[in-house]
Amino acid sequence: MALEKSLSHFDEAGNARMVYVGAKQETARIACAEGKISMSPVAFARVKEGSVAKGDVLGVARLAGIMAAKKTDQLIPLCHPLNITGMDIGFSFNEEDVSIGIESTVSITGKTGVEMEALCAVSVAALTIYDMCKAIDKGMEISDIRLLKKSGGKSGEYIRN
């Protein structure tokens, strides 16, 4: 399979492996990701006004996202453990489609990128919002989780159109 041979997470026999990064130069790397969680108008209003029974939904989701970024290597089998040097996660309320936007930025000076950490942060933040609001709305929908941009390393810069 030509495709598998071009993927660095597979050896010559097609077996999964962790990529060797020992010989790579350390560079400054940043990755930004986003996603959203759509919900009922009632749940949306309760999060916005801070009246969800379980507490500060966005504060807890922010901490969950940060923790997820730091533990990505424990969740995604072939990710390297990283010494993250910076992490930010923010939320925005979108009245038009009754959703909460989630955006994360992760930075490091290291030998491998932080795209998975940024994506993991958004995913777990969204799941935390779901968990804290499910008593109000079990029909919430998590969507549009994607990499927005990344910089650093051999592949350079990527910016989503």
N, C-alpha and C positions, 0 to 999 in steps of 0.2 A: 504494500500500500504506500504509494508515493506521499500521500498527505501525512500519514503517521510519521514517516521518516523526517518530514520537515518540522514536526513539532518537537520542541526541546524536552518535553516531559515524557518522551518515549525513547527507549534504547533501540538498538539495531534489530532486536527480536520483537519489538512492539510492546515490551513490558513498561509499565509506568515506573518512573523514577523521579527523584528530586534532582533538579538541575544543579550542577556544580557551579558555584559562583565565586569560589576562592580566589581565582586569578583576576577577577574583575576589579576595576578601579572604583573606589567610592566616589559617588557624585551626589550633589543635592538633587532630591527627587520630590515631586509634589504630585498628588492626584486628587481630583475633585469628582464627586459623584452626586447624583440626585435621585429622588424617587418621590412618590406621593401616596397618601392614604385618603381615599374618598370615604365619606360617611354620611349618615343621616343629618339633616339640619339640626335636630335636637342634640345629637352627640357633638357636632361641630360647635354649636353655641356653648355647650357645657365645657368643652375643652378651652374655648376662647375666653370664657368668663372665669375659668379656674374652679368650677364647681363639681368636678367629677369626684365621686365618693372616695376613690382610691388615692386621691391627692393630686399633686402637681404633675400632670401628665407629661408636659414637655420637659420639665426638669428631670424627671426620671428617665424619659426617652433619651435625653441628651447624655446622661451618665451611662445608660445602656449602650448607646452608640459608641461612646469612647471606650468602654470596656470591650466591646466587640472588636473594634479595630486592634486593640492590644492583644486580643486572643485569636486573631484570625488563623494563625498557624495551627491552633488546636482544633479548628473547625473544618478547614479546607486541607485535605491530606497532603498535598505537595507544596504548600506554602512554607517559606522559610520563616523562622522566628526573627522578628525585627525589633530594633531599638528605635521606636518612633520618637521623633524629636518635637513634633507639634501635631495638634489635632483640634479641629473646630467643627462643630455641628450646629446648624441653624434651622429654623422652622419659619414657614410663612403660611398665612391663612389666605386661601383662594375662595372668596365668596361666590364667584361665578359657577364653579363646579363643586362647591362644598367639599373642599379637600385641604389637607395640610401638606405643604411641600417640605421636603427634607433635603438638606444639602450638607455634605461633609467635605472637609479638606484635610488631608493627611500629608505630613512632610517627614522627611528622613534624610540623613546623609548616610548613604549605604551602597551596597553592591547589587541590590535588586529593588524593583519598584514597589509602590504602595497602592496600586490600583485595587487589589483585592481587599485591602484594609478599608479603603474609602467606601467600596461597595458593601462590605460587610457592616460597616457602621450605619449606613442608610437602612439596610435591610433589618437590622436588629432594632433600630430606633422605631421603624414602622411597626414591627411586631410588638414592641413594647406599648405603643399607642393602642394597637388593637387589643392587647391584653387588658390594659387599664380601662378601656371603653366598651368591652364586649358585653357588659351587663346592660348597656344602653342600646347598642347596635351590633348584632352578630353578623350583619350583612356588609360590613366594611370591606373595602377592596384595596389591596396594596398593588401598586402598578408603577410602570415607567422607571424602574431602577436601572440606571445606566451610568457609564463613565462619561463625564463632561469634558475633562481634559487631564493630561498628564504631561510632566516634563522631566527631563533627566534621563541618564542611561544611554545605551547604544542606539535605541530606536528614536531618541530625541523627543520632540514635542508632538502631541496629538490634541486636537481640538475638535469636538463634535460640531458638525454643521448646524 
